[in-house]
Amino acid sequence: MNRSEAAPRRQPQAAGGGDPEIAREVRTIIAERCGIDVEAVTPDLSLENGLGVDSLALIEVNVALEERFQIVAPDFAAPDQASIHTVGDVIAFVEAQLAARGGRGGAR
């Protein structure tokens, strides 16, 4: 038996090996608020340089994440959020917030 027969195929993991469903939802929210294709929103994409959007769009992303996942999202463009530079960082932030409270967020 070769390797492909030994292990079933799994969905790709989020940045850092997190929940791929959460990663997909975060990527979709970012894509919709920034007016770009979801396939272009990859975990390594820079919020500031890669998205090419203004701070208003990032505020809309924050609000959408708060509403969808029932979390308090910081202003990702603020200087005090130096650890959040990429889409992957946002995904990791949302996952950490959900893990801290022990759930995935509100129902859609």
MARTORMI-388003 format. One line per 5 residues: number of its first residue (from 1); for each residue x, y, z of N, C-alpha, C. Coordinates in steps of 0.1 Angstrom, whole numbers, always signed. Example, Ala and Ser with C-alpha at 12.3 -4.5 7.8 and 13.67 -1.06 7.14 Angstrom:
<pts>
1 = +132/-57/+78/+123/-45/+78/+132/-33/+78 | +128/-22/+71/+137/-11/+71/+129/+0/+79
</pts>
This chain:
<pts>
1 = +8/-12/+0/+0/+0/+0/+9/+12/+0 | +6/+22/-9/+14/+34/-9/+8/+44/+0 | +15/+55/+1/+11/+66/+11/-2/+71/+8 | -6/+73/-5/-19/+79/-8/-30/+70/-4 | -28/+57/-4/-38/+48/+0/-39/+46/+16
6 = -28/+49/+22/-27/+47/+37/-35/+58/+45 | -34/+70/+40/-40/+81/+47/-51/+88/+39 | -63/+90/+45/-73/+97/+37/-69/+111/+36 | -74/+117/+25/-71/+132/+22/-79/+140/+32 | -72/+150/+37/-78/+160/+47/-79/+173/+41
11 = -87/+182/+46/-88/+196/+42/-75/+203/+45 | -71/+212/+38/-59/+220/+41/-61/+227/+54 | -51/+228/+62/-52/+234/+76/-50/+249/+74 | -55/+256/+84/-53/+270/+85/-38/+273/+88 | -35/+286/+88/-21/+290/+92/-19/+285/+106
16 = -8/+278/+108/-5/+273/+122/-12/+260/+125 | -19/+254/+116/-25/+241/+118/-39/+242/+125 | -45/+254/+124/-58/+256/+131/-70/+250/+123 | -81/+255/+126/-94/+250/+121/-95/+255/+106 | -96/+247/+96/-97/+252/+82/-110/+259/+80
21 = -121/+256/+87/-134/+262/+85/-133/+277/+91 | -127/+279/+102/-125/+292/+107/-117/+300/+97 | -106/+295/+93/-97/+301/+83/-105/+306/+71 | -113/+297/+66/-121/+300/+54/-131/+311/+56 | -137/+311/+68/-147/+322/+71/-140/+335/+73
26 = -128/+335/+79/-120/+348/+81/-116/+353/+67 | -111/+344/+59/-107/+348/+45/-118/+353/+37 | -130/+347/+39/-142/+352/+32/-146/+366/+36 | -146/+368/+49/-149/+381/+55/-140/+392/+50 | -127/+389/+50/-117/+398/+45/-119/+401/+30
31 = -121/+391/+22/-123/+392/+8/-136/+401/+5 | -147/+398/+12/-159/+406/+9/-158/+420/+13 | -152/+423/+24/-150/+437/+29/-140/+445/+21 | -130/+438/+15/-120/+445/+8/-122/+444/-7 | -133/+438/-12/-136/+437/-26/-126/+430/-34
36 = -121/+419/-29/-111/+410/-37/-116/+396/-37 | -111/+388/-45/-114/+374/-46/-109/+366/-34 | -117/+358/-29/-113/+350/-17/-101/+342/-20 | -99/+337/-32/-87/+329/-35/-74/+337/-34 | -75/+350/-35/-64/+359/-34/-60/+362/-19
41 = -69/+358/-10/-67/+361/+4/-60/+349/+10 | -47/+349/+11/-39/+338/+16/-34/+341/+30 | -30/+331/+38/-25/+334/+51/-13/+343/+52 | -5/+343/+41/+8/+351/+42/+6/+365/+36 | -6/+369/+32/-9/+382/+26/-9/+393/+37
46 = -1/+403/+35/+0/+414/+44/-13/+422/+44 | -17/+426/+56/-29/+434/+58/-27/+448/+52 | -16/+454/+55/-13/+467/+51/-9/+469/+36 | +1/+460/+32/+6/+461/+18/-1/+452/+9 | -4/+440/+13/-10/+430/+4/-24/+433/-1
51 = -32/+438/+8/-46/+440/+5/-49/+452/-3 | -40/+462/-1/-42/+474/-9/-55/+482/-6 | -59/+481/+7/-71/+488/+11/-68/+498/+22 | -78/+507/+24/-76/+517/+34/-81/+513/+48 | -78/+521/+58/-81/+517/+71/-96/+515/+74
56 = -105/+522/+66/-119/+520/+67/-123/+506/+64 | -117/+500/+54/-120/+486/+50/-115/+477/+62 | -104/+480/+68/-100/+471/+79/-109/+473/+91 | -115/+484/+93/-125/+486/+104/-137/+477/+101 | -141/+477/+88/-152/+469/+84/-149/+454/+86
61 = -137/+450/+84/-133/+436/+87/-134/+434/+101 | -129/+443/+110/-130/+441/+124/-144/+439/+129 | -153/+448/+124/-167/+447/+128/-173/+434/+124 | -171/+430/+111/-176/+417/+106/-171/+405/+114 | -158/+405/+118/-153/+394/+126/-159/+394/+140
66 = -161/+406/+146/-168/+407/+159/-182/+401/+158 | -189/+405/+148/-203/+400/+146/-204/+385/+144 | -196/+380/+135/-196/+366/+131/-192/+357/+142 | -181/+361/+149/-175/+352/+159/-178/+356/+173 | -185/+367/+175/-188/+372/+189/-176/+374/+197
71 = -166/+381/+191/-153/+384/+198/-151/+399/+198 | -141/+404/+205/-137/+418/+204/-124/+418/+196 | -125/+423/+184/-113/+424/+176/-107/+438/+177 | -94/+438/+178/-87/+451/+179/-86/+457/+165 | -82/+470/+165/-80/+477/+152/-66/+471/+147
76 = -67/+462/+137/-55/+455/+132/-45/+465/+126 | -49/+477/+123/-39/+487/+117/-33/+495/+128 | -37/+494/+140/-32/+502/+151/-18/+498/+155 | -10/+508/+159/+4/+505/+162/+6/+495/+174 | -4/+495/+183/-3/+486/+194/-6/+471/+191
81 = -10/+469/+178/-12/+455/+173/-1/+450/+164 | +11/+453/+169/+23/+450/+161/+24/+435/+157 | +18/+426/+164/+19/+412/+161/+9/+407/+150 | +0/+416/+146/-9/+413/+136/-6/+420/+123 | +1/+413/+114/+5/+418/+101/-1/+412/+89
86 = -5/+399/+90/-10/+392/+79/-24/+386/+81 | -29/+380/+71/-42/+373/+72/-41/+362/+81 | -30/+355/+81/-27/+344/+90/-27/+348/+104 | -22/+360/+107/-22/+365/+120/-36/+368/+125 | -45/+373/+116/-59/+375/+120/-66/+362/+123
91 = -63/+352/+114/-69/+338/+116/-64/+333/+130 | -52/+334/+133/-46/+329/+146/-53/+337/+157 | -55/+350/+156/-61/+358/+166/-75/+353/+169 | -83/+351/+158/-97/+347/+160/-97/+333/+166 | -89/+324/+162/-88/+310/+168/-85/+311/+182
96 = -75/+320/+186/-71/+321/+200/-83/+327/+209 | -90/+337/+203/-101/+342/+210/-112/+332/+213 | -115/+324/+202/-125/+313/+203/-120/+302/+213 | -108/+299/+212/-103/+288/+221/-103/+293/+236 | -100/+306/+238/-100/+311/+252/-114/+310/+258
101 = -124/+312/+250/-137/+311/+256/-144/+297/+254 | -137/+288/+247/-142/+275/+245/-152/+272/+235 | -152/+280/+225/-163/+278/+214/-159/+284/+201 | -168/+282/+191/-165/+287/+178/-172/+300/+174 | -181/+304/+182/-188/+317/+179/-202/+315/+176
106 = -209/+325/+173/-224/+325/+171/-227/+317/+159 | -239/+312/+158/-244/+305/+147/-247/+315/+136 | -245/+310/+124/-247/+318/+112/-262/+319/+109
</pts>
